[in-house]
Amino acid sequence: MSLDDDARVELAALEAAHRLRVPRVVEGVQGPTIVIDGQEVTCLASNDYLSLAGDRRLVAAAIASLETEGLGAGASRLITGTQRSHVALERRVADWMQCTGVRLFNTGFAANVGVLGTLAGAGDRVFSDELNHASIIDGCRLSKADVEVFPHGNLASLERALERGGGRRRIVVTESLFSMDGDVADLVALAALCRRFDAALIVDEAHAIGAHGPEGRGLCAAAGVVPEVIIGTFGKALGTFGAFAATTEAIAALLWNRARPFVFSTALPPSIPAATLAALEIVRGAEGDHRRRILAGHARLFRELVPVAGGAPDSAIAPLVVGDDLEVMRLSAHLLSEGLFVQGIRPPTVPAGTARLRVSLNAGHTVEQVRFAAERLHNAARQREIS
Ligand SMILES: Cc1ncc(COP(=O)(O)O)c(C=O)c1O
């Protein structure tokens, strides 16, 4: 059979398992209300938590950079791809995150693969939460370290694994706010375990950066925890694109030399870091605080109205676990017909048997939108006995 034949067989199998994914087309700008496949709907599916993705100030900053720095970066950061905006953003993020070294990455996926691939290697042991994002899993695999996956949030199990010892270096890696469950790692306890067993801590704050913590610095900052590396993304609450590793000067320099997705990839177009600088000004200041307060208020209101919704009380990610893959997609289609775009999430993004509606709240939603969504989802949950 040819590769094309194989692809068709695999696609048919995905379709039969109700796991085929098809794109939807958004017209115009991202925001709390979007036009999708020609229909105007309330968007409860994006990670645009602070509703900045369509903000004109970010667009203006990108345009100004396009005029002065052009479009493409021409090569990797190590060659011609380091322009003013890249350098300015790395400095500004270091100031914001209160650390001595910052390295930009083209995506959060590349950041996790690059950081883990650089800091862990053969002979090391990496301890990874079982619900960690695919990019952490791939980073662990590519690192060639010995990987121990511990049950989600189970610190007793992690402690036993650390007690067994071994490994030249030991690294614990976790998300802070879990992307599909909306729950939060016990960062203080994780940091204490790492100290006790002389392990390093890497925390992926992709969904918390901008949305939580003082100046939007994330949940580690909120908890007073300083891991060896924090991974943050700009494509979610900051409304732009790309990612960063916030760390020490030496680790940032090593990433420059060794992180393969950084070294061997064309740099971000400079207009992206330029727009991110504008986003960061908003996120750090009073407007950011205001947007975070609204977001937390929406999260609490939604959970009050839909008590079966999962996740931490203040978290913008509120999953409703349905279980069955087909059922979740039917529910998602039904909600769309009522003007609500809620993504149905199926394996392999989540474990088999835990397909879910992942409600994602944004600061730009109105209280009326949140109430309407909660009412429709509560009805759906009651009728279909979602637990
Ligand atoms: C926890 C986590 N880390 C990393 C990423 C990857 O970030 P990016 O979309 O910038 O590649 C995601 C995005 O989906 C994520 O949920």
The ligand as a Gaussian input file, in Angstrom:
#p B3LYP/6-31G(d) Opt

LIG

0 1
 C        0.335000      23.315000      28.811000
 C        0.730000      23.735000      27.432000
 N        2.033000      23.894000      27.141000
 C        2.430000      24.266000      25.922000
 C        1.532000      24.518000      24.919000
 C        2.015000      24.893000      23.561000
 O        1.963000      26.266000      23.383000
 P        1.907000      26.860000      21.900000
 O        0.471000      26.842000      21.496000
 O        2.490000      28.211000      22.024000
 O        2.733000      25.939000      21.053000
 C        0.175000      24.401000      25.168000
 C       -0.769000      24.759000      24.094000
 O       -1.673000      24.282000      23.702000
 C       -0.249000      23.983000      26.444000
 O       -1.535000      23.798000      26.716000

